[in-house]
Amino acid sequence: MRSLSHPTAVVAEDEETLRHELIEQLGKLWPELTIVAEAADGVQALRMLDEYQPDLLFLDIEMPGATGLDVARQVAGRSHVVFVTAYDQYAVAAFDQGAVDYLLKPLVPARLFTAISRLKQRLQQGQAPAELGGVLEQLGSRPGGSLRAPLRWINATVGQALKLITVDEVLYFQSDNKYTRVVTREGEALIRKPLKELVDELDAQQFWQIHRSTLVNAMAVAAVTRDFRGRMQVKLKHRDEALLVAESYVHLFKQM
């Protein structure tokens, strides 16, 4: 650790683009802060925590190797923690206790500035890092023992660019070889996340699986029809194509 006027931090975030964005924003909003290390997974974060003993730890909750919650259990009051999460439904209720801060993805500079202001105040007042036991217990006590609330946004590749797309913009997801197509009103993009993972991460009431290769946003369904072979198809708002509904998913539309 360094002096309170020049604190140190470790940034743990598995998505490289977002990690660099957070570090860049911290540099602009808090130039006195020194980022001593970056971590791309939970195991690296634990190693950097032990090696650098930072004043602050910006910690993504969903990381491979060891989750942010696993890492947080090892902090043991050594660092002030700011959780970074895309899942706000349960996280906000747990973090809004004042002692532990959070940032929602995608990052909003104004919200980061608020978090920085709180951290500066705690450092200036010599406050010890918060004990995380109560927060972690609350996060782990929801049904299923997981923090996962429905996914709110995704990173998708459009040509050579990386685009942030909110799930509400998505009309449907469809498997495409090693990728998953993300189809919106404006066009298409690709992500590497397989459809079976999306099934677990998306709100099941909003996104319906209608085929082993297709997830459709129920709010985007304009009509349900039958083709000349008697197969059910979904017609979408704002798109011309029809999506085939597998027989095992026909029951989803019986009340429509």
BELTAUR-V760669 format. One record per pair of residues at least 12 apart in sequence whose C-alpha atoms are under 10 Angstrom apart, sorted by sequence separation. I is the first residue (numbers start at 0). J is the second residue. If there is no record, write none. Layout:
BEGIN
[[I,J] [I,J]]
END
This chain:
BEGIN
[[10,22] [22,34] [35,47] [36,48] [44,56] [58,70] [82,94] [90,102] [91,103] [102,114] [152,164] [153,165] [169,181] [170,182] [171,183] [177,189] [178,190] [179,191] [180,192] [204,216] [205,217] [206,218] [221,233] [222,234] [223,235] [231,243] [232,244] [9,22] [44,57] [58,71] [81,94] [90,103] [100,113] [101,114] [151,164] [152,165] [153,166] [168,181] [169,182] [170,183] [171,184] [177,190] [178,191] [179,192] [180,193] [195,208] [201,214] [203,216] [204,217] [205,218] [206,219] [220,233] [221,234] [222,235] [230,243] [231,244] [232,245] [8,22] [36,50] [44,58] [68,82] [87,101] [100,114] [151,165] [152,166] [168,182] [169,183] [170,184] [175,189] [177,191] [178,192] [179,193] [180,194] [194,208] [202,216] [203,217] [204,218] [205,219] [219,233] [220,234] [221,235] [222,236] [230,244] [231,245] [22,37] [36,51] [44,59] [56,71] [67,82] [87,102] [99,114] [100,115] [150,165] [151,166] [152,167] [166,181] [168,183] [169,184] [172,187] [174,189] [175,190] [176,191] [177,192] [178,193] [179,194] [198,213] [219,234] [220,235] [221,236] [226,241] [230,245] [231,246] [35,51] [67,83] [87,103] [150,166] [151,167] [152,168] [153,169] [167,183] [168,184] [169,185] [170,186] [171,187] [172,188] [173,189] [174,190] [175,191] [177,193] [178,194] [195,211] [198,214] [217,233] [219,235] [220,236] [221,237] [230,246] [35,52] [36,53] [41,58] [67,84] [81,98] [82,99] [83,100] [84,101] [85,102] [86,103] [87,104] [100,117] [149,166] [152,169] [164,181] [166,183] [168,185] [169,186] [170,187] [172,189] [174,191] [176,193] [194,211] [195,212] [197,214] [218,235] [219,236] [220,237] [221,238] [224,241] [226,243] [231,248] [232,249] [19,37] [35,53] [40,58] [41,59] [44,62] [56,74] [80,98] [81,99] [82,100] [83,101] [84,102] [85,103] [86,104] [99,117] [100,118] [165,183] [169,187] [172,190] [174,192] [175,193] [179,197] [194,212] [215,233] [217,235] [218,236] [219,237] [223,241] [225,243] [231,249] [18,37] [34,53] [38,57] [40,59] [41,60] [79,98] [80,99] [81,100] [82,101] [83,102] [84,103] [85,104] [98,117] [99,118] [164,183] [174,193] [175,194] [193,212] [194,213] [195,214] [216,235] [219,238] [222,241] [223,242] [224,243] [225,244] [230,249] [233,252] [18,38] [33,53] [37,57] [38,58] [39,59] [41,61] [42,62] [44,64] [45,65] [79,99] [80,100] [81,101] [82,102] [83,103] [84,104] [85,105] [97,117] [98,118] [173,193] [174,194] [194,214] [215,235] [223,243] [224,244] [18,39] [33,54] [34,55] [38,59] [40,61] [41,62] [42,63] [43,64] [44,65] [56,77] [57,78] [79,100] [80,101] [81,102] [82,103] [83,104] [84,105] [85,106] [172,193] [173,194] [174,195] [223,244] [231,252] [15,37] [32,54] [33,55] [34,56] [40,62] [41,63] [42,64] [43,65] [44,66] [45,67] [48,70] [52,74] [55,77] [56,78] [57,79] [58,80] [59,81] [60,82] [61,83] [83,105] [84,106] [172,194] [209,231] [15,38] [32,55] [39,62] [40,63] [41,64] [42,65] [44,67] [54,77] [55,78] [56,79] [57,80] [58,81] [59,82] [60,83] [61,84] [83,106] [98,121] [209,232] [5,29] [7,31] [8,32] [9,33] [10,34] [13,37] [14,38] [15,39] [38,62] [39,63] [40,64] [41,65] [42,66] [45,69] [46,70] [49,73] [53,77] [54,78] [55,79] [56,80] [57,81] [58,82] [59,83] [60,84] [61,85] [155,179] [156,180] [157,181] [164,188] [209,233] [5,30] [6,31] [7,32] [8,33] [9,34] [10,35] [11,36] [12,37] [13,38] [14,39] [39,64] [40,65] [41,66] [42,67] [45,70] [48,73] [49,74] [52,77] [53,78] [54,79] [55,80] [56,81] [57,82] [58,83] [59,84] [60,85] [61,86] [155,180] [156,181] [172,197] [5,31] [6,32] [7,33] [8,34] [9,35] [10,36] [11,37] [12,38] [13,39] [14,40] [40,66] [41,67] [44,70] [45,71] [48,74] [52,78] [53,79] [54,80] [55,81] [56,82] [57,83] [58,84] [59,85] [60,86] [155,181] [162,188] [4,31] [5,32] [6,33] [7,34] [8,35] [9,36] [10,37] [11,38] [12,39] [13,40] [40,67] [41,68] [42,69] [43,70] [44,71] [161,188] [162,189] [215,242] [3,31] [4,32] [5,33] [6,34] [7,35] [8,36] [9,37] [10,38] [11,39] [12,40] [13,41] [41,69] [42,70] [45,73] [49,77] [98,126] [153,181] [160,188] [161,189] [214,242] [3,32] [6,35] [7,36] [8,37] [9,38] [10,39] [11,40] [12,41] [41,70] [45,74] [48,77] [98,127] [99,128] [157,186] [158,187] [161,190] [213,242] [223,252] [11,41] [40,70] [41,71] [48,78] [60,90] [98,128] [99,129] [157,187] [158,188] [213,243] [1,32] [11,42] [98,129] [99,130] [156,187] [157,188] [158,189] [212,243] [213,244] [1,33] [11,43] [12,44] [97,129] [98,130] [99,131] [155,187] [156,188] [157,189] [210,242] [213,245] [223,255] [11,44] [81,114] [98,131] [155,188] [156,189] [157,190] [179,212] [180,213] [181,214] [182,215] [209,242] [210,243] [211,244] [212,245] [222,255] [10,44] [11,45] [81,115] [154,188] [155,189] [156,190] [172,206] [179,213] [209,243] [210,244] [211,245] [0,35] [9,44] [22,57] [99,134] [154,189] [155,190] [156,191] [166,201] [171,206] [173,208] [184,219] [209,244] [210,245] [11,47] [21,57] [98,134] [154,190] [155,191] [166,202] [170,206] [171,207] [172,208] [183,219] [208,244] [209,245] [210,246] [211,247] [10,47] [11,48] [81,118] [94,131] [96,133] [153,190] [154,191] [155,192] [169,206] [171,208] [173,210] [174,211] [175,212] [208,245] [209,246] [210,247] [211,248] [9,47] [80,118] [96,134] [154,192] [167,205] [173,211] [174,212] [175,213] [209,247] [210,248] [8,47] [9,48] [18,57] [79,118] [94,133] [95,134] [153,192] [166,205] [167,206] [173,212] [174,213] [209,248] [210,249] [8,48] [93,133] [94,134] [166,206] [172,212] [173,213] [174,214] [208,248] [209,249] [18,59] [93,134] [94,135] [172,213] [173,214] [207,248] [209,250] [9,51] [59,101] [79,121] [92,134] [93,135] [171,213] [172,214] [173,215] [209,251] [8,51] [9,52] [10,53] [57,100] [58,101] [59,102] [79,122] [93,136] [94,137] [171,214] [172,215] [208,251] [209,252] [7,51] [8,52] [9,53] [57,101] [58,102] [59,103] [90,134] [93,137] [94,138] [170,214] [171,215] [172,216] [207,251] [7,52] [8,53] [9,54] [10,55] [11,56] [12,57] [13,58] [14,59] [57,102] [59,104] [92,137] [93,138] [169,214] [170,215] [171,216] [7,53] [8,54] [9,55] [10,56] [11,57] [12,58] [13,59] [92,138] [105,151] [169,215] [170,216] [171,217] [6,53] [7,54] [8,55] [9,56] [10,57] [11,58] [12,59] [13,60] [79,126] [90,137] [91,138] [104,151] [105,152] [150,197] [169,216] [170,217] [6,54] [7,55] [8,56] [9,57] [10,58] [11,59] [12,60] [13,61] [14,62] [79,127] [80,128] [89,137] [90,138] [103,151] [104,152] [105,153] [149,197] [168,216] [170,218] [171,219] [5,54] [6,55] [7,56] [8,57] [9,58] [10,59] [11,60] [12,61] [13,62] [78,127] [79,128] [80,129] [89,138] [104,153] [105,154] [150,199] [151,200] [152,201] [167,216] [169,218] [170,219] [171,220] [12,62] [13,63] [77,127] [78,128] [79,129] [80,130] [149,199] [150,200] [151,201] [166,216] [169,219] [170,220] [0,51] [1,52] [3,54] [11,62] [12,63] [76,127] [77,128] [78,129] [79,130] [80,131] [148,199] [149,200] [150,201] [151,202] [167,218] [168,219] [184,235] [0,52] [1,53] [2,54] [76,128] [77,129] [78,130] [79,131] [89,141] [147,199] [148,200] [149,201] [150,202] [167,219] [184,236] [185,237] [186,238] [0,53] [1,54] [75,128] [76,129] [77,130] [147,200] [148,201] [149,202] [184,237] [185,238] [0,54] [74,128] [75,129] [76,130] [147,201] [148,202] [149,203] [183,237] [184,238] [0,55] [12,67] [74,129] [75,130] [76,131] [183,238] [11,67] [74,130] [75,131] [76,132] [89,145] [90,146] [149,205] [182,238] [74,131] [75,132] [89,146] [90,147] [72,130] [73,131] [88,146] [89,147] [90,148] [105,163] [11,70] [71,130] [72,131] [87,146] [88,147] [89,148] [104,163] [105,164] [71,131] [72,132] [86,146] [87,147] [88,148] [89,149] [105,165] [71,132] [86,147] [87,148] [88,149] [21,83] [84,146] [85,147] [86,148] [87,149] [88,150] [55,118] [68,131] [72,135] [84,147] [85,148] [86,149] [87,150] [88,151] [54,118] [71,135] [85,149] [86,150] [87,151] [171,235] [85,150] [86,151] [170,235] [68,134] [69,135] [85,151] [86,152] [170,236] [55,122] [68,135] [85,152] [170,237] [54,122] [85,153] [170,238] [9,78] [173,242] [8,78] [68,138] [7,78] [8,79] [9,80] [10,81] [11,82] [12,83] [68,139] [171,242] [8,80] [11,83] [12,84] [10,83] [55,128] [54,128] [68,145] [0,78] [68,146] [28,108] [27,108] [28,109] [24,106] [24,107] [25,108] [28,111] [29,112] [24,108] [28,112] [20,105] [21,106] [61,146] [20,106] [21,107] [25,111] [29,115] [60,146] [61,147] [17,104] [21,108] [24,111] [25,112] [28,115] [29,116] [60,147] [17,105] [24,112] [28,116] [17,106] [21,111] [25,115] [29,119] [6,119] [86,200] [4,119] [3,119] [6,122] [3,121] [4,122] [3,122] [4,123] [2,122] [3,123] [3,124] [3,125] [17,154] [16,154] [14,154] [16,161]]
END
